[in-house]
Amino acid sequence: MGISGPKSRPNSVEGGFVDQNGLRGFVEGGVGTGTKTSPALEKIRTEIRHVCAERAENIRILEYLEKVRKEV
């Protein structure tokens, strides 16, 4: 018996797909590589965009506060 290395993953999975970033997702209608994503996936993407926007705003606020602090 030998030790086998890691098995490679296929580019498509049953009922879903792997996008260009290697992330797995599911399309409406089951198997395929269509471009229409599920409502659940769209909701997650929307939430991620919102969190990223909030983070960017917080970074701008912190940079401003640091600038003001240095001027005092």
Biopython code that builds the backbone (N, CA, C, O; Angstrom):
import numpy as np
from Bio.PDB.StructureBuilder import StructureBuilder

atoms = [
    (1, "MET", "N", (0.838, -1.197, 0.000)),
    (1, "MET", "CA", (0.000, 0.000, 0.000)),
    (1, "MET", "C", (0.871, 1.243, 0.000)),
    (1, "MET", "O", (1.802, 1.366, 0.795)),
    (2, "GLY", "N", (0.561, 2.143, -0.883)),
    (2, "GLY", "CA", (1.310, 3.395, -0.937)),
    (2, "GLY", "C", (0.462, 4.547, -0.450)),
    (2, "GLY", "O", (-0.745, 4.416, -0.244)),
    (3, "ILE", "N", (1.106, 5.658, -0.274)),
    (3, "ILE", "CA", (0.406, 6.865, 0.144)),
    (3, "ILE", "C", (0.039, 7.631, -1.119)),
    (3, "ILE", "O", (0.894, 7.931, -1.951)),
    (4, "SER", "N", (-1.213, 7.933, -1.244)),
    (4, "SER", "CA", (-1.628, 8.688, -2.423)),
    (4, "SER", "C", (-1.725, 10.165, -2.086)),
    (4, "SER", "O", (-2.055, 10.533, -0.959)),
    (5, "GLY", "N", (-1.436, 11.006, -3.065)),
    (5, "GLY", "CA", (-1.474, 12.449, -2.875)),
    (5, "GLY", "C", (-2.901, 12.958, -2.920)),
    (5, "GLY", "O", (-3.841, 12.180, -3.087)),
    (6, "PRO", "N", (-3.065, 14.282, -2.768)),
    (6, "PRO", "CA", (-4.406, 14.852, -2.792)),
    (6, "PRO", "C", (-5.041, 14.688, -4.168)),
    (6, "PRO", "O", (-4.370, 14.790, -5.195)),
    (7, "LYS", "N", (-6.321, 14.439, -4.167)),
    (7, "LYS", "CA", (-7.037, 14.276, -5.427)),
    (7, "LYS", "C", (-7.452, 15.652, -5.941)),
    (7, "LYS", "O", (-7.861, 16.520, -5.169)),
    (8, "SER", "N", (-7.342, 15.835, -7.232)),
    (8, "SER", "CA", (-7.727, 17.116, -7.803)),
    (8, "SER", "C", (-9.241, 17.208, -7.905)),
    (8, "SER", "O", (-9.931, 16.200, -8.057)),
    (9, "ARG", "N", (-9.745, 18.429, -7.820)),
    (9, "ARG", "CA", (-11.177, 18.663, -7.905)),
    (9, "ARG", "C", (-11.549, 18.970, -9.357)),
    (9, "ARG", "O", (-10.812, 19.669, -10.052)),
    (10, "PRO", "N", (-12.652, 18.467, -9.799)),
    (10, "PRO", "CA", (-13.094, 18.815, -11.157)),
    (10, "PRO", "C", (-13.596, 20.250, -11.196)),
    (10, "PRO", "O", (-13.941, 20.821, -10.161)),
    (11, "ASN", "N", (-13.636, 20.832, -12.387)),
    (11, "ASN", "CA", (-14.116, 22.203, -12.532)),
    (11, "ASN", "C", (-15.624, 22.315, -12.429)),
    (11, "ASN", "O", (-16.146, 23.416, -12.251)),
    (12, "SER", "N", (-16.330, 21.214, -12.536)),
    (12, "SER", "CA", (-17.773, 21.292, -12.365)),
    (12, "SER", "C", (-18.206, 20.272, -11.328)),
    (12, "SER", "O", (-17.608, 19.205, -11.197)),
    (13, "VAL", "N", (-19.229, 20.608, -10.612)),
    (13, "VAL", "CA", (-19.771, 19.727, -9.590)),
    (13, "VAL", "C", (-21.239, 19.505, -9.900)),
    (13, "VAL", "O", (-21.856, 20.307, -10.601)),
    (14, "GLU", "N", (-21.793, 18.441, -9.390)),
    (14, "GLU", "CA", (-23.197, 18.149, -9.655)),
    (14, "GLU", "C", (-24.068, 19.263, -9.091)),
    (14, "GLU", "O", (-24.032, 19.536, -7.892)),
    (15, "GLY", "N", (-24.851, 19.908, -9.954)),
    (15, "GLY", "CA", (-25.759, 20.965, -9.531)),
    (15, "GLY", "C", (-25.095, 22.309, -9.340)),
    (15, "GLY", "O", (-25.741, 23.241, -8.861)),
    (16, "GLY", "N", (-23.831, 22.447, -9.696)),
    (16, "GLY", "CA", (-23.176, 23.725, -9.474)),
    (16, "GLY", "C", (-22.027, 23.956, -10.422)),
    (16, "GLY", "O", (-21.926, 23.317, -11.469)),
    (17, "PHE", "N", (-21.161, 24.878, -10.046)),
    (17, "PHE", "CA", (-20.025, 25.225, -10.885)),
    (17, "PHE", "C", (-18.899, 25.762, -10.019)),
    (17, "PHE", "O", (-19.100, 26.062, -8.843)),
    (18, "VAL", "N", (-17.717, 25.882, -10.601)),
    (18, "VAL", "CA", (-16.589, 26.534, -9.948)),
    (18, "VAL", "C", (-16.272, 27.760, -10.777)),
    (18, "VAL", "O", (-15.967, 27.642, -11.964)),
    (19, "ASP", "N", (-16.338, 28.941, -10.170)),
    (19, "ASP", "CA", (-16.089, 30.149, -10.948)),
    (19, "ASP", "C", (-14.599, 30.376, -11.122)),
    (19, "ASP", "O", (-13.789, 29.564, -10.675)),
    (20, "GLN", "N", (-14.237, 31.467, -11.763)),
    (20, "GLN", "CA", (-12.839, 31.739, -12.079)),
    (20, "GLN", "C", (-11.970, 31.900, -10.836)),
    (20, "GLN", "O", (-10.751, 31.753, -10.924)),
    (21, "ASN", "N", (-12.560, 32.197, -9.684)),
    (21, "ASN", "CA", (-11.813, 32.338, -8.442)),
    (21, "ASN", "C", (-11.757, 31.041, -7.649)),
    (21, "ASN", "O", (-11.222, 31.014, -6.540)),
    (22, "GLY", "N", (-12.307, 29.961, -8.210)),
    (22, "GLY", "CA", (-12.286, 28.681, -7.531)),
    (22, "GLY", "C", (-13.392, 28.516, -6.510)),
    (22, "GLY", "O", (-13.376, 27.562, -5.732)),
    (23, "LEU", "N", (-14.361, 29.436, -6.496)),
    (23, "LEU", "CA", (-15.450, 29.352, -5.545)),
    (23, "LEU", "C", (-16.573, 28.528, -6.143)),
    (23, "LEU", "O", (-16.910, 28.687, -7.316)),
    (24, "ARG", "N", (-17.148, 27.657, -5.347)),
    (24, "ARG", "CA", (-18.237, 26.823, -5.843)),
    (24, "ARG", "C", (-19.560, 27.527, -5.614)),
    (24, "ARG", "O", (-19.762, 28.165, -4.581)),
    (25, "GLY", "N", (-20.454, 27.412, -6.570)),
    (25, "GLY", "CA", (-21.767, 28.025, -6.454)),
    (25, "GLY", "C", (-22.788, 27.153, -7.138)),
    (25, "GLY", "O", (-22.436, 26.160, -7.774)),
    (26, "PHE", "N", (-24.024, 27.508, -7.018)),
    (26, "PHE", "CA", (-25.089, 26.732, -7.635)),
    (26, "PHE", "C", (-25.910, 27.622, -8.541)),
    (26, "PHE", "O", (-26.127, 28.798, -8.252)),
    (27, "VAL", "N", (-26.356, 27.056, -9.623)),
    (27, "VAL", "CA", (-27.170, 27.792, -10.571)),
    (27, "VAL", "C", (-28.597, 27.289, -10.509)),
    (27, "VAL", "O", (-28.849, 26.134, -10.164)),
    (28, "GLU", "N", (-29.515, 28.155, -10.841)),
    (28, "GLU", "CA", (-30.912, 27.736, -10.859)),
    (28, "GLU", "C", (-31.115, 26.735, -11.974)),
    (28, "GLU", "O", (-30.537, 26.868, -13.052)),
    (29, "GLY", "N", (-31.923, 25.752, -11.719)),
    (29, "GLY", "CA", (-32.193, 24.751, -12.731)),
    (29, "GLY", "C", (-31.312, 23.531, -12.616)),
    (29, "GLY", "O", (-31.429, 22.616, -13.431)),
    (30, "GLY", "N", (-30.435, 23.487, -11.633)),
    (30, "GLY", "CA", (-29.628, 22.282, -11.421)),
    (30, "GLY", "C", (-28.283, 22.329, -12.094)),
    (30, "GLY", "O", (-27.562, 23.322, -12.000)),
    (31, "VAL", "N", (-27.943, 21.241, -12.780)),
    (31, "VAL", "CA", (-26.612, 21.061, -13.342)),
    (31, "VAL", "C", (-26.379, 22.025, -14.491)),
    (31, "VAL", "O", (-27.273, 22.272, -15.300)),
    (32, "GLY", "N", (-25.175, 22.566, -14.555)),
    (32, "GLY", "CA", (-24.821, 23.428, -15.667)),
    (32, "GLY", "C", (-23.865, 24.516, -15.255)),
    (32, "GLY", "O", (-23.520, 24.658, -14.082)),
    (33, "THR", "N", (-23.448, 25.272, -16.224)),
    (33, "THR", "CA", (-22.553, 26.386, -15.959)),
    (33, "THR", "C", (-23.213, 27.681, -16.383)),
    (33, "THR", "O", (-22.547, 28.582, -16.895)),
    (34, "GLY", "N", (-24.516, 27.783, -16.173)),
    (34, "GLY", "CA", (-25.258, 28.985, -16.521)),
    (34, "GLY", "C", (-24.799, 30.169, -15.697)),
    (34, "GLY", "O", (-24.053, 30.016, -14.730)),
    (35, "THR", "N", (-25.247, 31.342, -16.081)),
    (35, "THR", "CA", (-24.812, 32.549, -15.396)),
    (35, "THR", "C", (-25.828, 33.047, -14.373)),
    (35, "THR", "O", (-25.522, 33.963, -13.609)),
    (36, "LYS", "N", (-27.026, 32.472, -14.338)),
    (36, "LYS", "CA", (-28.045, 32.907, -13.388)),
    (36, "LYS", "C", (-27.815, 32.190, -12.059)),
    (36, "LYS", "O", (-27.898, 30.964, -11.983)),
    (37, "THR", "N", (-27.527, 32.963, -11.018)),
    (37, "THR", "CA", (-27.231, 32.360, -9.720)),
    (37, "THR", "C", (-28.483, 32.302, -8.859)),
    (37, "THR", "O", (-29.482, 32.962, -9.146)),
    (38, "SER", "N", (-28.415, 31.519, -7.820)),
    (38, "SER", "CA", (-29.562, 31.338, -6.935)),
    (38, "SER", "C", (-29.814, 32.602, -6.116)),
    (38, "SER", "O", (-28.891, 33.384, -5.892)),
    (39, "PRO", "N", (-31.035, 32.808, -5.673)),
    (39, "PRO", "CA", (-31.344, 33.973, -4.835)),
    (39, "PRO", "C", (-30.526, 33.980, -3.538)),
    (39, "PRO", "O", (-30.134, 35.043, -3.057)),
    (40, "ALA", "N", (-30.273, 32.808, -2.979)),
    (40, "ALA", "CA", (-29.488, 32.741, -1.732)),
    (40, "ALA", "C", (-28.073, 33.248, -1.972)),
    (40, "ALA", "O", (-27.526, 33.973, -1.142)),
    (41, "LEU", "N", (-27.478, 32.876, -3.095)),
    (41, "LEU", "CA", (-26.123, 33.320, -3.413)),
    (41, "LEU", "C", (-26.100, 34.829, -3.651)),
    (41, "LEU", "O", (-25.179, 35.511, -3.202)),
    (42, "GLU", "N", (-27.084, 35.345, -4.339)),
    (42, "GLU", "CA", (-27.161, 36.785, -4.567)),
    (42, "GLU", "C", (-27.317, 37.542, -3.251)),
    (42, "GLU", "O", (-26.746, 38.621, -3.088)),
    (43, "LYS", "N", (-28.081, 36.990, -2.312)),
    (43, "LYS", "CA", (-28.251, 37.631, -1.009)),
    (43, "LYS", "C", (-26.910, 37.691, -0.272)),
    (43, "LYS", "O", (-26.577, 38.713, 0.329)),
    (44, "ILE", "N", (-26.153, 36.614, -0.316)),
    (44, "ILE", "CA", (-24.839, 36.575, 0.334)),
    (44, "ILE", "C", (-23.900, 37.586, -0.309)),
    (44, "ILE", "O", (-23.186, 38.307, 0.387)),
    (45, "ARG", "N", (-23.903, 37.638, -1.642)),
    (45, "ARG", "CA", (-23.037, 38.603, -2.337)),
    (45, "ARG", "C", (-23.396, 40.029, -1.954)),
    (45, "ARG", "O", (-22.507, 40.858, -1.760)),
    (46, "THR", "N", (-24.690, 40.329, -1.842)),
    (46, "THR", "CA", (-25.145, 41.660, -1.455)),
    (46, "THR", "C", (-24.666, 41.996, -0.048)),
    (46, "THR", "O", (-24.204, 43.108, 0.207)),
    (47, "GLU", "N", (-24.776, 41.041, 0.856)),
    (47, "GLU", "CA", (-24.323, 41.259, 2.237)),
    (47, "GLU", "C", (-22.820, 41.496, 2.283)),
    (47, "GLU", "O", (-22.354, 42.354, 3.034)),
    (48, "ILE", "N", (-22.058, 40.751, 1.493)),
    (48, "ILE", "CA", (-20.605, 40.928, 1.464)),
    (48, "ILE", "C", (-20.251, 42.311, 0.935)),
    (48, "ILE", "O", (-19.374, 42.981, 1.480)),
    (49, "ARG", "N", (-20.936, 42.744, -0.134)),
    (49, "ARG", "CA", (-20.681, 44.088, -0.665)),
    (49, "ARG", "C", (-20.969, 45.153, 0.394)),
    (49, "ARG", "O", (-20.222, 46.122, 0.527)),
    (50, "HIS", "N", (-22.057, 44.967, 1.145)),
    (50, "HIS", "CA", (-22.426, 45.918, 2.192)),
    (50, "HIS", "C", (-21.347, 45.969, 3.282)),
    (50, "HIS", "O", (-20.946, 47.050, 3.715)),
    (51, "VAL", "N", (-20.887, 44.808, 3.716)),
    (51, "VAL", "CA", (-19.853, 44.752, 4.754)),
    (51, "VAL", "C", (-18.563, 45.406, 4.254)),
    (51, "VAL", "O", (-17.907, 46.133, 5.001)),
    (52, "CYS", "N", (-18.203, 45.154, 3.007)),
    (52, "CYS", "CA", (-16.989, 45.748, 2.441)),
    (52, "CYS", "C", (-17.103, 47.267, 2.367)),
    (52, "CYS", "O", (-16.136, 47.982, 2.630)),
    (53, "ALA", "N", (-18.294, 47.759, 2.007)),
    (53, "ALA", "CA", (-18.502, 49.206, 1.944)),
    (53, "ALA", "C", (-18.395, 49.827, 3.330)),
    (53, "ALA", "O", (-17.794, 50.889, 3.496)),
    (54, "GLU", "N", (-18.979, 49.163, 4.324)),
    (54, "GLU", "CA", (-18.867, 49.656, 5.704)),
    (54, "GLU", "C", (-17.419, 49.673, 6.167)),
    (54, "GLU", "O", (-16.980, 50.621, 6.819)),
    (55, "ARG", "N", (-16.685, 48.631, 5.830)),
    (55, "ARG", "CA", (-15.271, 48.548, 6.223)),
    (55, "ARG", "C", (-14.476, 49.680, 5.587)),
    (55, "ARG", "O", (-13.647, 50.303, 6.250)),
    (56, "ALA", "N", (-14.721, 49.949, 4.314)),
    (56, "ALA", "CA", (-14.017, 51.022, 3.622)),
    (56, "ALA", "C", (-14.333, 52.374, 4.275)),
    (56, "ALA", "O", (-13.442, 53.208, 4.439)),
    (57, "GLU", "N", (-15.585, 52.587, 4.643)),
    (57, "GLU", "CA", (-15.970, 53.824, 5.315)),
    (57, "GLU", "C", (-15.278, 53.938, 6.670)),
    (57, "GLU", "O", (-14.808, 55.017, 7.029)),
    (58, "ASN", "N", (-15.209, 52.856, 7.420)),
    (58, "ASN", "CA", (-14.521, 52.872, 8.720)),
    (58, "ASN", "C", (-13.031, 53.176, 8.560)),
    (58, "ASN", "O", (-12.449, 53.884, 9.382)),
    (59, "ILE", "N", (-12.427, 52.650, 7.520)),
    (59, "ILE", "CA", (-11.010, 52.935, 7.260)),
    (59, "ILE", "C", (-10.826, 54.420, 6.969)),
    (59, "ILE", "O", (-9.890, 55.037, 7.476)),
    (60, "ARG", "N", (-11.717, 55.005, 6.152)),
    (60, "ARG", "CA", (-11.623, 56.446, 5.857)),
    (60, "ARG", "C", (-11.770, 57.273, 7.135)),
    (60, "ARG", "O", (-11.053, 58.255, 7.326)),
    (61, "ILE", "N", (-12.688, 56.882, 8.000)),
    (61, "ILE", "CA", (-12.885, 57.611, 9.262)),
    (61, "ILE", "C", (-11.631, 57.515, 10.131)),
    (61, "ILE", "O", (-11.179, 58.520, 10.679)),
    (62, "LEU", "N", (-11.071, 56.315, 10.259)),
    (62, "LEU", "CA", (-9.860, 56.151, 11.067)),
    (62, "LEU", "C", (-8.695, 56.958, 10.508)),
    (62, "LEU", "O", (-7.945, 57.572, 11.267)),
    (63, "GLU", "N", (-8.538, 56.963, 9.188)),
    (63, "GLU", "CA", (-7.465, 57.747, 8.575)),
    (63, "GLU", "C", (-7.651, 59.233, 8.857)),
    (63, "GLU", "O", (-6.683, 59.938, 9.137)),
    (64, "TYR", "N", (-8.895, 59.711, 8.783)),
    (64, "TYR", "CA", (-9.183, 61.109, 9.082)),
    (64, "TYR", "C", (-8.855, 61.430, 10.535)),
    (64, "TYR", "O", (-8.224, 62.447, 10.822)),
    (65, "LEU", "N", (-9.287, 60.556, 11.457)),
    (65, "LEU", "CA", (-9.013, 60.805, 12.869)),
    (65, "LEU", "C", (-7.515, 60.809, 13.168)),
    (65, "LEU", "O", (-7.040, 61.614, 13.968)),
    (66, "GLU", "N", (-6.777, 59.913, 12.527)),
    (66, "GLU", "CA", (-5.323, 59.896, 12.722)),
    (66, "GLU", "C", (-4.689, 61.186, 12.207)),
    (66, "GLU", "O", (-3.767, 61.717, 12.826)),
    (67, "LYS", "N", (-5.180, 61.686, 11.084)),
    (67, "LYS", "CA", (-4.662, 62.918, 10.508)),
    (67, "LYS", "C", (-4.929, 64.088, 11.442)),
    (67, "LYS", "O", (-4.041, 64.904, 11.689)),
    (68, "VAL", "N", (-6.159, 64.173, 11.966)),
    (68, "VAL", "CA", (-6.536, 65.253, 12.876)),
    (68, "VAL", "C", (-5.706, 65.177, 14.146)),
    (68, "VAL", "O", (-5.248, 66.201, 14.653)),
    (69, "ARG", "N", (-5.510, 63.977, 14.659)),
    (69, "ARG", "CA", (-4.732, 63.793, 15.893)),
    (69, "ARG", "C", (-3.303, 64.287, 15.711)),
    (69, "ARG", "O", (-2.744, 64.908, 16.615)),
    (70, "LYS", "N", (-2.715, 64.023, 14.569)),
    (70, "LYS", "CA", (-1.333, 64.459, 14.306)),
    (70, "LYS", "C", (-1.219, 65.974, 14.200)),
    (70, "LYS", "O", (-0.182, 66.554, 14.522)),
    (71, "GLU", "N", (-2.308, 66.612, 13.741)),
    (71, "GLU", "CA", (-2.302, 68.071, 13.585)),
    (71, "GLU", "C", (-2.454, 68.811, 14.904)),
    (71, "GLU", "O", (-2.123, 69.993, 14.993)),
    (72, "VAL", "N", (-2.954, 68.126, 15.931)),
    (72, "VAL", "CA", (-3.221, 68.789, 17.224)),
    (72, "VAL", "C", (-1.971, 68.922, 18.018)),
    (72, "VAL", "O", (-1.998, 69.453, 19.128)),
]
sb = StructureBuilder()
sb.init_structure("model")
sb.init_model(0)
sb.init_chain("A")
sb.init_seg("    ")
for serial, (resi, resn, name, xyz) in enumerate(atoms, 1):
    if name == "N":
        sb.init_residue(resn, " ", resi, " ")
    sb.init_atom(name, np.array(xyz, "f"), 0.0, 1.0, " ", f" {name:<3s}", serial, name[0])
structure = sb.get_structure()
